[in-house]
């Protein structure tokens, strides 16, 4: 992406990747999204980004779109959970959970953390789930690194059930593109298309060869896809800054 002349920033959300916080310190969706919100807040007044949300990162992407729609020229949902403005923020995630059998999570471990009176659900994905469902088409090196970097995480479902709907003036005002990954076993293509039907987007792109982790299973195809999406923006912007929040 940078070789093509774009700026690209991958944001580690709170208690994810190399972020120093522990999950016990992250009690809300806003806490989780804070690093991304800080990046957007720091932009000069006339600068905009193309925001890329992947997987569960579609939810914090939506939070950022709601808060800073003027900072985002386009949002790309990359095989990501995509909410809408008609239902509550948890709607798409609730539908996904309802349609996913318990055994699909394989060796993923579920637990709770935080205040015993208001516990929050957390999960740690296991190596079998990683290999069979997330990284099944990825190089072994990327799968191995992923197993070393696994950390407890949360989808903050409890918080999603409490917060207000996303609005047409905020989230709904940002143009959206959805990238379908046809070999995804975590968020199946049929559910990706259901989310597109539930909340129409400006454009749909398809990567036939990609599993749930297209940045590893089909990196050149993904790069080409992102560049094609950004191309129309280059007619009005000298350069495009990409901000990617990967869950």
C-alpha positions in Angstrom: 0.0 0.0 0.0 2.8 2.4 0.9 4.7 1.5 -2.3 1.6 2.6 -4.2 1.8 6.0 -2.6 -0.6 5.7 0.3 -0.1 6.1 4.0 -1.2 3.1 6.0 -1.6 2.8 9.8 -2.6 -0.4 11.5 -4.1 0.5 14.9 -3.8 -2.0 17.8 -7.0 -1.6 19.8 -6.9 -1.6 23.6 -5.5 -4.9 25.0 -4.9 -6.2 21.5 -1.7 -6.8 19.5 1.1 -4.8 21.1 -1.1 -2.5 23.1 0.2 -2.6 26.7 -3.2 -2.6 28.4 -4.6 -5.8 29.9 -8.2 -6.9 29.2 -9.1 -6.3 32.9 -8.5 -2.6 32.2 -10.9 -2.5 29.3 -14.4 -2.4 30.5 -16.4 -0.9 27.6 -16.6 -0.7 23.9 -15.4 2.9 24.1 -12.3 1.8 26.1 -11.6 -0.8 23.5 -11.9 1.7 20.6 -9.9 4.5 22.3 -6.7 4.0 20.3 -8.5 4.4 17.0 -10.5 7.4 18.2 -7.3 9.0 19.3 -5.8 8.5 15.8 -8.8 10.2 14.2 -8.9 13.0 16.7 -5.2 13.8 16.0 -5.8 14.3 12.2 -5.5 17.9 10.9 -8.9 19.5 10.3 -8.9 18.9 6.5 -7.5 15.3 6.5 -9.6 12.2 6.0 -8.9 8.5 6.1 -10.2 5.4 4.5 -11.1 3.3 7.5 -10.7 -0.5 7.2 -12.4 -2.7 9.8 -11.8 -6.4 9.9 -13.8 -9.2 11.6 -15.1 -8.0 15.0 -13.2 -4.8 14.3 -16.3 -3.8 12.3 -17.9 -2.7 15.5 -15.2 -0.3 16.7 -15.0 1.0 13.1 -18.7 1.8 13.4 -18.1 3.6 16.8 -15.4 5.7 15.0 -17.8 6.5 12.1 -20.4 7.6 14.6 -18.1 9.9 16.5 -15.9 11.2 13.6 -17.9 10.9 10.3 -16.2 14.1 9.0 -12.8 12.4 9.4 -13.6 9.4 7.3 -14.0 9.5 3.5 -14.9 5.8 3.2 -15.3 2.8 5.5 -14.3 -0.7 4.2 -15.8 -3.7 6.1 -13.4 -6.5 5.4 -15.3 -9.8 6.2 -16.4 -7.8 9.2 -19.4 -7.5 11.5 -21.4 -4.6 10.1 -24.1 -2.9 12.1 -26.9 -0.7 10.9 -28.9 2.4 12.0 -32.3 0.6 12.2 -31.6 -1.9 14.9 -29.6 -1.8 18.1 -25.8 -1.9 17.8 -25.7 -5.6 18.9 -28.2 -6.7 16.2 -25.7 -8.1 13.6 -23.6 -9.7 16.2 -26.6 -11.3 17.9 -27.7 -12.7 14.6 -24.3 -14.1 14.0 -24.2 -15.7 17.5 -27.7 -17.2 17.0 -26.6 -18.9 13.8 -23.3 -20.2 15.0 -23.4 -23.7 16.7 -21.5 -24.0 19.9 -19.2 -26.7 18.6 -18.0 -24.3 15.8 -15.8 -22.5 18.4 -13.8 -25.8 18.9 -11.1 -25.2 21.6 -11.9 -21.5 22.2 -12.2 -20.9 25.9 -15.0 -18.6 27.3 -14.9 -16.9 30.7 -15.9 -13.7 32.4 -14.0 -10.8 34.0 -14.6 -7.5 35.7 -17.2 -6.7 38.4 -18.8 -9.9 39.6 -22.1 -8.0 39.7 -21.8 -7.0 36.1 -19.4 -9.5 34.5 -18.2 -9.1 31.0 -17.7 -12.1 28.6 -14.2 -12.8 27.3 -12.7 -15.5 25.1 -9.3 -16.9 24.2 -9.2 -18.7 20.8 -7.4 -22.0 20.8 -4.9 -23.3 18.3 -7.3 -25.8 16.7 -9.8 -23.0 16.0 -7.1 -20.8 14.7 -5.8 -23.4 12.3 -9.1 -24.8 11.1 -11.3 -21.7 11.1 -9.2 -18.5 10.9 -5.9 -19.3 9.3 -6.7 -22.5 7.2 -5.3 -21.0 4.0 -2.6 -18.9 5.5 1.2 -19.7 5.4 2.4 -21.7 8.4 4.6 -18.8 9.5 1.6 -16.5 10.0 -0.4 -19.2 11.8 2.6 -19.9 14.1 3.0 -16.2 14.9 -0.7 -15.9 15.6 -0.5 -18.7 18.2 2.3 -16.8 20.0 0.3 -13.6 20.0 -3.1 -14.9 21.2 -4.5 -12.7 24.0 -7.8 -12.8 25.9 -10.4 -10.6 24.2 -14.0 -9.5 24.3 -16.7 -8.5 21.9 -18.3 -6.3 24.5 -21.8 -7.7 23.8 -23.0 -6.4 27.2 -22.1 -2.9 26.3 -23.5 -3.2 22.8 -26.9 -4.0 24.3 -26.8 -0.8 26.4 -25.6 1.9 24.0 -27.8 3.9 21.7 -28.4 3.0 18.0 -25.9 4.3 15.5 -27.4 7.3 13.6 -27.9 8.2 10.0 -26.1 11.5 10.7 -23.0 9.7 12.1 -22.4 6.1 11.1 -24.9 6.2 8.3 -23.4 9.3 6.6 -20.1 7.5 5.8 -20.0 5.7 2.5 -19.3 2.0 3.0 -17.8 -0.8 0.9 -18.0 -4.5 1.9 -15.2 -7.0 1.0 -16.5 -10.6 1.0 -14.0 -13.3 1.6 -15.4 -16.5 0.0 -13.3 -19.1 1.9 -14.1 -17.6 5.4 -15.1 -20.2 7.8 -15.4 -17.9 10.8 -17.9 -15.4 9.3 -19.4 -17.4 6.4 -19.9 -15.7 3.0 -23.7 -16.2 3.3 -23.7 -14.2 6.6 -21.5 -11.6 5.1 -24.0 -11.2 2.3 -26.9 -11.1 4.8 -25.2 -8.1 6.5 -25.0 -6.4 3.1 -28.7 -7.0 2.5 -29.5 -5.8 5.9 -27.5 -2.5 5.4 -26.9 -1.7 1.8 -23.4 -0.5 0.9 -21.9 1.6 -1.9 -20.0 -1.3 -3.4 -19.3 -5.0 -2.8 -15.9 -6.6 -3.6 -15.2 -10.3 -3.5 -11.9 -12.1 -2.9 -12.4 -15.7 -4.0 -9.2 -17.1 -2.5 -9.3 -15.5 0.9 -10.1 -17.1 4.3 -10.9 -15.0 7.4 -7.4 -13.6 7.4 -7.0 -12.2 3.8 -4.0 -10.1 4.8 -2.1 -13.4 5.1 -4.0 -15.8 2.8 -4.4 -13.4 -0.2 -2.3 -10.4 0.5 -1.7 -9.3 -3.1 -5.4 -9.7 -3.9 -6.4 -7.7 -0.8 -3.9 -5.0 -1.7 -5.3 -4.8 -5.2 -8.8 -4.7 -3.9 -8.1 -1.8 -1.5 -6.3 0.2 -4.2 -9.2 -0.3 -6.6 -11.6 1.0 -3.9 -9.4 4.0 -3.1 -8.8 4.9 -6.8 -11.8 7.2 -7.2 -10.8 9.1 -4.1 -7.5 10.0 -5.7 -9.4 12.3 -8.1 -10.1 14.6 -5.1 -7.3 13.8 -2.7 -3.6 14.2 -3.2 -3.0 11.0 -1.2 -5.2 8.6 0.7 -4.5 7.7 4.3 -5.7 4.2 5.4 -6.4 3.5 9.0 -7.0 -0.2 9.7 -8.4 -1.5 13.0 -7.8 -5.2 13.1 -9.5 -6.9 16.1 
